[in-house]
């Protein structure tokens, strides 16, 4: 359940961040509403997750996967380009999240 809530927090944050881009500086109503709702859900679910997962581990997963997912949305939806160094960096972020979860004893609470 703790990782399901963390996953919901990540998805909500990615939706909110994508809507932030679409809100065009909060000048468009519905994307702006989605920003507020998405971040509210994200931070609530993250706060509940922190009762069971250590802060550093939860935040590393949340931010790392969020960065990767937002980059993919930027590429697909907003037609933003990723060059080779950016792709390599994103792969390092994914590797880091995997290493923390598979090999670190810190990820067990």
C-alpha positions in Angstrom: 0.0 0.0 0.0 2.8 2.4 0.8 4.3 2.1 -2.7 0.8 2.4 -4.3 0.4 5.8 -2.5 3.9 6.8 -3.6 3.0 5.9 -7.2 -0.2 7.9 -6.9 1.8 10.9 -5.6 4.2 10.6 -8.5 1.5 10.4 -11.1 -0.4 13.3 -9.6 2.8 15.4 -9.5 3.5 14.6 -13.1 0.0 15.6 -14.1 0.2 18.8 -12.1 3.6 19.7 -13.6 2.4 19.0 -17.1 -0.7 21.1 -16.4 1.6 23.9 -15.1 3.2 24.1 -18.5 -0.2 24.1 -20.2 -1.6 26.7 -17.8 0.7 29.3 -19.5 1.5 31.2 -16.3 -1.9 30.5 -14.8 -3.7 32.3 -17.6 -5.8 29.3 -18.6 -8.4 28.2 -16.1 -8.7 24.4 -16.4 -5.0 23.6 -16.6 -4.5 25.9 -13.6 -7.2 24.0 -11.7 -5.5 20.8 -12.6 -2.2 22.2 -11.2 -3.8 22.9 -7.8 -5.7 19.6 -7.6 -2.7 17.5 -8.8 -0.2 19.0 -6.4 -2.7 18.7 -3.5 -3.2 15.0 -4.2 0.6 14.5 -4.7 1.6 16.2 -1.5 -1.2 14.5 0.5 -0.2 11.0 -0.8 3.5 11.7 -0.3 2.8 12.8 3.3 1.0 9.6 4.1 3.7 7.6 2.4 6.3 9.2 4.7 4.7 7.5 7.6 6.1 4.2 6.3 9.0 5.0 3.9 12.0 7.0 5.1 12.0 10.6 3.8 15.2 10.4 1.7 14.1 7.2 0.0 10.6 8.4 -0.7 11.8 11.7 -2.0 14.4 10.1 -4.2 11.9 7.8 -5.8 9.3 10.6 -6.1 11.5 13.2 -7.6 13.6 10.8 -9.7 10.7 9.1 -11.4 8.9 12.4 -11.6 11.8 13.9 -13.6 11.9 11.0 -16.0 8.1 11.0 -16.6 7.9 14.7 -17.0 10.8 14.6 -19.5 8.9 11.9 -21.5 5.7 14.0 -21.4 7.7 17.1 -22.5 9.1 15.0 -25.4 5.8 13.5 -26.5 3.2 16.2 -25.7 5.1 19.4 -25.8 7.5 18.3 -28.6 10.6 19.2 -26.5 13.8 17.6 -27.6 16.1 15.5 -25.5 19.7 15.3 -26.6 22.1 12.5 -25.8 23.5 13.9 -22.5 19.9 14.4 -21.3 18.9 10.9 -22.1 22.1 9.5 -20.4 21.3 11.6 -17.4 17.8 10.3 -17.2 19.1 6.8 -17.5 21.4 7.5 -14.5 18.4 8.7 -12.5 16.5 5.5 -13.3 19.5 3.4 -12.3 19.8 5.4 -9.1 16.2 4.7 -8.1 16.6 1.0 -8.9 19.9 0.8 -6.9 18.3 2.5 -3.9 15.3 0.2 -4.0 17.1 -3.1 -4.7 20.3 -2.8 -2.8 19.9 -0.2 0.0 18.9 -1.4 3.4 17.7 2.2 4.0 14.7 1.6 1.8 13.3 -0.8 4.4 11.5 0.9 7.2 
